[in-house]
Amino acid sequence: MQINVVDQDYYARHGVPHEQLKWLRDNAPVFWHEGDAELGWPGFWAVTKHEDVVHVSRHSDLFSSARRLALFNELPEEERELQRMMMLNQDPPEHTRRRSLVNRGFTPRVISLLEEHIRDICHRLVDEAEGKSDLDFVTDISAPLPLYVICELLGAPVEDRDKIFEWSNRLIGAEDPDYATTPEEGQAAAAEVYAYAGSLAAARREDPRDDIVTRLIQPNEGGEVLTEDEFNLFVLLLIVAGNETTRNAATGGMLTFFQHPEQWARLVADRAMARTAADEIVRWVSPVNLFRRTATADTEIRGQKIAEGDKVVIFYASANRDAGVFADPDVFDIGRDPNPQIGFGGGGAHFCLGNHLAKLELRVLFEVLSERFPKIGQAGEAARLRSNFINGIKSLPVHLR
Ligand code: HEM
């Protein structure tokens, strides 16, 4: 089989190349994928089986996150500097200190306190959507939801939402012509978010509240605290990591329900299924398709030798369809339980900080939609994002009744 699992045009037209990934899992689970010198990106080991994605994720000593995680377009020096300073692109021990300081804000208990706020946001969004004639699921529902939740989390005033939304769109930096931003625009948005985060922290120092920002700017039990710089960069990372991922999980989930009406009927008949549906949506959609690591020493995966410095790309979307782990992996089943999906990462140091929050958002959104609009349907073609990194949908026309 001809293998090219990074062709952005393919992703724009069809989404994740599941047939090729299946072939790789069955025939060449650690596969040397040629790079493209002309486009300026190196070859890499494509790792496609669940067990191996978990292995790479859990060995950050052997597979470093510190050297650019996405595949394409090496960044200009200033942006690389900014990326380097973000937790996602750091290795232990640098990463460990920051992560332990921010974990406090994202425990299941802290996140569960947000449920009613999230429900209110979902109801408000669909109330507004109800009055519109040309409804787009992305613009009207799935894009504002995670953004408003992050604003709530940060205690950002309602009047700042549009501004933050605009920054977050400029920060996406996708290779899609509809989203393309120049590096200068991305830089400027990052600088604005950075300054804005500083002002949020200053406001909470003056007027502490029972919220995440207040918690994060205070020392932990051991007396350690995030520096101002670390806090501001963390807010930037939240906006980058929390928005697009959740937006695409929700949109991908909705589209999948349109394609599997019997699963939608199950949810409408029993809304309690939204809990297991959230995990199944993340498995099925895998909003983050892949991440790249760099081998720090000579090593092996499944007997295949990997040399120090080699790029290793872990395909979450593939691991999530591995027949060795999931019974009937190509069946979308909202009752799947247990569901060892690894759409939030394969465990280890960088496992998604926002996983409880994202699952709560998905559960509540689909509870609200199935309750209020059991006849919601697709009103036009979905347009996919041109990206091999984010499994994204740019627009999805819907009707509510
Ligand atoms: C890391 C996926 C939602 C914040 C990650 C990673 C993945 C991921 C695959 C990297 C894991 C690794 O390298 O091992 C997703 C998906 C989401 C989602 C699929 C939605 C369905 C969120 C949300 C937030 C968030 C809502 C925050 C509000 C983060 C952060 C990291 C991260 C801060 C970096 C953690 C670290 O480096 O220690 N996410 N994510 N994510 N995610 Fe998420």
Residues whose N, C-alpha, C, O or C-beta is under 5 A from the ligand:
A	BS01	HEM	S57 M87 L88 R99 L238 A241 G242 T245 T246 A249 P287 V288 G343 F344 G345 G346 G347 A349 H350 F351 C352 L353 G354 L357 A358
